[in-house]
Amino acid sequence: MASEPHQPQSYFDKEDEATAFTDYAPFRYGLVEVDSSYISKIKVTRETLDPILVDIVDGGIEAAVMEAEAAVERTARSTIIREQHDYRASLNTLDCLSVSRVSWAATADPIRMKFPISEINEGDVFIYNDVYESAGTIGHLPDYCVVTPIFVQDRLIGFAQIFGHVSDVGGRMAGSWPNTSESIFEEGTMCPPVKLYTAGMLNDGIYDIILRNSRFPEDLRGDIDAFVGANEIIRRRVVELCERFGTDEVEGAFYEIIERCAEVVREKGLPFFPEGEFIGEDFIENDGLTLDEPVKLKITMRKYKHKMVLDFEGTSPQAKGPINWPLDGRHYSKWLGAFFKAQIPGIIINEGVTDVFRCRIPKRTILSSEFPAPVVSRMTCMLRMISAYTVALAKAFDGQVVADMQCIQIYGLYGTDPSGKLFLMREIFGAGSGARPQGDGTDAVDLVPYSKNLPAEFIEQRFPVTVERVGLAIDSGGPGKYRGGLGYVKEIRTLVDGHYTTVTERTAFSSIGIKGGLAGRPGGSMKNPDTEEEESVFFSRDAVPVKRNDLIRLITPGGGGWGDPLERDVELVRLDVLRRLVSTESAHRDYGVVIQADTGDVDHKATEILRRDFAEARGPTKLINRGAYAQTLIEKGHIAVSDPHLESSDLANDEVLTHYWKDLYKYSNKPSA
C-alpha cells in the first residue's frame, strides 16, 4: 500500500523533533491552497498504481525535461544561456511540488499564490523575475522564469517551468550585475508574476515593457520565446502520457515519484549519517561594500530519528551589499540534499528530499534577506553554504569526504564594438574540484551543471577581443595525498576601449583541504600583468576601465587537497611536474619530493630524508586546512571557528601566496571584534 500523500502537516508530526522545527525557515507550502478532496483522490489513486507505470511516467518526465532543455540550448539568444547552460527546466504538481530532478530550479508557487485556479486557463503563460515576489524561487533579477499550466481535458494537473539567466534586465550597469548595489532597485527591472499569454494570445503591452528595460532586447526576446517554446514541449509530453495511461494515473504517479525520493533518502541516506551535532563554517571575503569585513556562513548539522536538520544559527546578518540570498528552507533542502547522491548513486533528487532533509534559517540573515536588500551576487552564499556543509561532513565522517572546491568566477567585457553597437561578453568559469579520499580532484570543473567554457573561436568571432591563452593554473590545486584539481587560466586582449567586470570568489579564502590536505590556491584577476601598468582586480568589481590592447588575465581557484601530501606517491608527483601541473618548487616544499633538475627524475634517497625531516618538524596533520589567509585572520581574532583544535595553524603556504592577492593581508590587521 502506498504511503500517505506528501503534505505539509506530516513534517511536524514527530514528537522528538517538534522543537527542531518551531521556527523553521519560511516555507512555501503554507502559501499554496490544497483541496482536501484532491489529496484524498490522489491517495486512492496511488494505492492501486502499478510500480512499472510509475517507472514509465518517471522516465517520460525526465525525457521531457531533457528535451525541453535541449530546445532552449538550440533556440535561445543569450550566450550565457545557449553556450553555458545557465537555465533549468522542471515539472511541478498542481500544488507546486517538484516532480523532476531539481537543480537550481524555480517552481510555480508564485503563480498559485497570486492567481486562483479559476483564473488559470489553458493557453496561459506566466512570467516573473521579481525575487521578493517569487516565494523564494528566484535568486536574482537576471533569472527570468516562464511557467505554463498543463491542462488535460480542461483539468489543470500541473505546471511546466523554465528559468534562465538572461543577458540584461536593466539596472545601473550592463549585464544587470552591480557588485556594489545597496538595494535591489539598482539591479534591474522587477517583473512580478503576470500573464505573458492569456488563452494563447500574447499580451503585447507586458512584453513591450519587459523588452524596453533591457539593453539587449533582441537577446531577451529570443530567450523568453525559447522558454515559452520549451515549456510547450513539457506540456505536450505530459498530455501524451495522460492520453496513453490515464490522467488520474499519471497525476498519482507524480506524487509516488516524490514519495520514492523521500523513502530512498530516509531508508538509505539518513542511516549513513552518524548521531551527534557537527558544526561547519566558511567565510566570504566581504559583501561587496565593506571590504575589510568577512561574512560568515555557519551550519550545525543534527540528526534526529526521522530527519536531518541543518541549523544556520550564527550565520551573518543580512548584508548591505548584494551577497544576500532570499530563498527559503525548502529550496535550501533540495540544494544541499543533492549530497545524498554520493551515498545513493542514480537517485533523482526532487521535492521528496524536503521530507527528510530540513533547514532552519533565522530571520534577516544573508540567507533570509528582506526587501529591498540587494541580491544579485547571491550565488556567493549558495556556494559557501556547500563549503560550510563540507566542513561539518568532514567532522561527522572523520574526513572521509570530498575536499572543498566551491567557486564560480565570472568575467565580462562591455562597450561599443567597431560597428558602433553595444556589446556584452560574459563567461562563467569553473575551478579545481576537491580531492577525494581515493583520487585527485578534477581540473577546471564548472559548478553550473552541463556548463562549458566559451571556445576561443566563438569569442573572437562575436566580440572585439582576442584570446591569447587558455590553460590550467600550475600549483593551484591543494597539495595532498590526493591533489586538488587545478584552476583555469585565461588571457584576453581587448581590441576596443570598454569596461571589465568581475564576479570573483575565493580570491583570499581558499578551498578547504581535508584530512591533512592543504588548501587550494585562491584565484584572482589582473589587468596588464607583468608590466608597469599591472593592476590587480580584487574581489568583485563593477567596472574596471580598459583600453584598446589591454590584456586581462583571469585565474580561478584550485580545489582543496585530501590527505597528507607527504604520503603522495612520488611517481605521481614526478608526473605532475612533467605535465606542468605542479612546479619543482612545490614538489619540494609541499610534497617533500626532490626532482633532479637535469633529468627530471626523482632523487629517492634525498626525498626519503626530506619527507622524514618535514614530518618531524611539522607534527601531526589536522582535519581542516583553510589556507594562509584564513589562518591569519583566525590567529588575529578577526574570524572564529567552532573547533579550532581540528584546524591547521600551519602558515607554510604563506611563502607561495601569489602577488595578486598577497596584499589582502592588510585586511587582517583590523583589531579583534
Buried (B, 14 or more C-beta within 10 A) or exposed (E): EBBEBBBEEEBEEBEEBEEBBEEBBBBBBEBBEBEEEBBEBBBEBBEEBEEEBBEBBBEBBBEBBBBBBEBBBEBBBBBBBBBBBBBBBBBBBBBBBBBBBBBBBBBBBBBBBBBEEEEBBBEBBBBBBBBBBBBBBBBBBBBBBBBBBBBBEEEBBBBBBBBBBBBBBBBEBBBBBBBBBBEBEBBBBBBEBBBBBBEEEEBEEBBEEBBEBBBBBEBBBBBBBBBBBBBBBBBBBBBEBBEEBBBBBBBBBBBBBBBBBBBBBBEEBBEEBEEEEBBBBBBBBBBBBEBEBBBBBBBBBBBBEEBBBBBBEBBBBBBBBBBBBBBBBBBBBBBBBBBBEEBBEEBBBBBBBBBBBBBBBBEEBBBBBEEBBBBBBBBBBBBBBBBBBBBBBBBBBEBBBBBBBBBBBBBBBBBEBEEEEEBBBBBBBBBBBBBBBEEBBBBBBBBBEEBEBBEBEEBBEBBBBBBEEBEBBBBBBBBBBBBBBBBBBBBBBBBBBBBBBBBBBBBBBBBBBBBBBBBBBBBBBBBBBEEEEBBBBBBBBBBBEBEEEBBBBBBBBBBBBBBBBBBBEBEBBBEBBEEEBBBBEBBBBBBBBBBEEEEEEBBEEBBEEBBEEBBEEBEEBBBBBBBBBBBBBBEEEBBBBBBEEBBBEBBBBBEBBBEBBBEBBEBBEBEEE
